[in-house]
Amino acid sequence: MSFKSVILAMFSLLLFCLLGCAGSSPVDHFKGLQGDWELVSFHKHGRIVGADAIKQLTVSIRQDRFQMLEKKPGTNPQEFEISIAEEFVLQLDSSKSPAEMQLVFPTGEKQGQLCRAIYVLEGNELKICAAKIGKATPTEFIANEKAAWSLYVLKRNEGTGKRKSL
């Protein structure tokens, strides 16, 4: 392959990426996040959360609702019950790099308070780095004890197992 062909291919790829990103709207970002997600790893303020605890948590995103769900064994070994551990109204700003989200508590003691976060969606993997309530938006995807950031790595759930409705 000639040098000219390589440059032309690289320019075409760059143009494709730029046009794809420019046409990406917040609605497209909401659509990409919809579904059920399993935690792959979770670092809370610089500390690794154990595998047993991770297995008990899942995330559900429906429209603008972000729910952290807790799984509990059901009466049938192939079923489990789910309760809502935390619920947020999701607000996205895909114009920034990395893209930002705000997780706003809709009810309860924390109503109206928000957690600022950054996120990236790569295929079926979603990374979220979130700050504690009221703290500044994270600037990179790391779990940082000093800055009180938590890092979540999630994988899209392809529908394994049965669950009882919420």
SEDOTOR-65330 format. One line per 5 residues: number of its first residue (from 1); for each residue x, y, z of C-alpha. Coordinates in steps of 0.2 Angstrom, whole numbers, padded with zeros to 4 digits. Layout:
N
NUM) X:Y:Z | ... .
REM end
This chain:
166
1) 0000:0000:0000 | 0007:0017:-0005 | 0010:0031:0007 | -0003:0041:-0002 | -0016:0027:0000 .
6) -0012:0026:0019 | -0015:0045:0021 | -0031:0045:0011 | -0037:0030:0022 | -0033:0039:0038 .
11) -0041:0055:0032 | -0057:0046:0027 | -0057:0038:0044 | -0055:0054:0053 | -0068:0062:0043 .
16) -0080:0048:0047 | -0077:0049:0065 | -0079:0068:0065 | -0096:0067:0056 | -0102:0053:0067 .
21) -0098:0063:0083 | -0105:0079:0076 | -0121:0071:0073 | -0122:0063:0090 | -0136:0071:0100 .
26) -0141:0069:0118 | -0156:0058:0112 | -0143:0046:0104 | -0133:0045:0120 | -0149:0041:0130 .
31) -0154:0028:0118 | -0136:0020:0119 | -0137:0019:0138 | -0154:0011:0139 | -0155:-0007:0147 .
36) -0149:-0017:0161 | -0131:-0017:0166 | -0120:-0029:0177 | -0106:-0022:0187 | -0089:-0028:0181 .
41) -0079:-0018:0193 | -0082:-0005:0206 | -0070:0006:0215 | -0077:0017:0228 | -0066:0032:0233 .
46) -0050:0023:0229 | -0055:0006:0237 | -0060:-0009:0227 | -0077:-0016:0231 | -0077:-0035:0233 .
51) -0084:-0047:0220 | -0098:-0054:0232 | -0105:-0036:0234 | -0103:-0032:0215 | -0114:-0048:0211 .
56) -0128:-0041:0222 | -0129:-0025:0212 | -0135:-0021:0195 | -0140:-0005:0185 | -0156:-0002:0175 .
61) -0157:0013:0164 | -0175:0017:0157 | -0178:0033:0148 | -0171:0046:0160 | -0171:0035:0176 .
66) -0155:0027:0182 | -0158:0014:0196 | -0145:0005:0206 | -0153:-0011:0210 | -0149:-0024:0223 .
71) -0152:-0043:0219 | -0158:-0054:0233 | -0161:-0073:0231 | -0179:-0078:0227 | -0189:-0093:0232 .
76) -0185:-0102:0216 | -0166:-0105:0213 | -0167:-0098:0196 | -0176:-0082:0201 | -0171:-0067:0211 .
81) -0180:-0052:0219 | -0174:-0034:0215 | -0176:-0019:0226 | -0171:-0001:0222 | -0155:0004:0232 .
86) -0154:0021:0223 | -0163:0030:0210 | -0159:0045:0200 | -0165:0056:0186 | -0151:0056:0173 .
91) -0146:0072:0164 | -0133:0070:0150 | -0121:0083:0142 | -0113:0074:0127 | -0106:0090:0120 .
96) -0091:0089:0133 | -0076:0078:0132 | -0077:0066:0141 | -0096:0067:0141 | -0104:0072:0157 .
101) -0119:0066:0167 | -0128:0072:0182 | -0137:0060:0193 | -0151:0069:0203 | -0160:0062:0217 .
106) -0179:0063:0213 | -0186:0059:0230 | -0182:0057:0249 | -0170:0065:0260 | -0158:0069:0246 .
111) -0171:0076:0234 | -0164:0088:0222 | -0146:0084:0226 | -0134:0078:0213 | -0119:0068:0209 .
116) -0108:0074:0194 | -0100:0061:0183 | -0091:0058:0167 | -0095:0043:0156 | -0090:0034:0141 .
121) -0099:0020:0131 | -0089:0008:0121 | -0099:-0005:0113 | -0107:-0015:0128 | -0096:-0007:0141 .
126) -0100:0008:0151 | -0088:0017:0162 | -0094:0030:0174 | -0083:0040:0186 | -0094:0049:0199 .
131) -0090:0062:0212 | -0098:0062:0229 | -0114:0073:0231 | -0111:0091:0228 | -0093:0089:0223 .
136) -0085:0094:0206 | -0086:0084:0191 | -0072:0071:0189 | -0059:0075:0175 | -0053:0057:0172 .
141) -0058:0039:0174 | -0050:0034:0190 | -0056:0030:0208 | -0048:0044:0218 | -0050:0044:0237 .
146) -0044:0062:0239 | -0056:0068:0226 | -0070:0056:0232 | -0072:0049:0215 | -0080:0032:0212 .
151) -0077:0022:0196 | -0090:0010:0189 | -0087:-0002:0175 | -0103:-0010:0168 | -0107:-0023:0155 .
156) -0123:-0023:0146 | -0134:-0038:0152 | -0139:-0049:0138 | -0154:-0055:0148 | -0147:-0069:0158 .
161) -0159:-0077:0171 | -0176:-0073:0176 | -0181:-0059:0188 | -0197:-0053:0197 | -0203:-0036:0192 .
166) -0200:-0021:0203 .
REM end
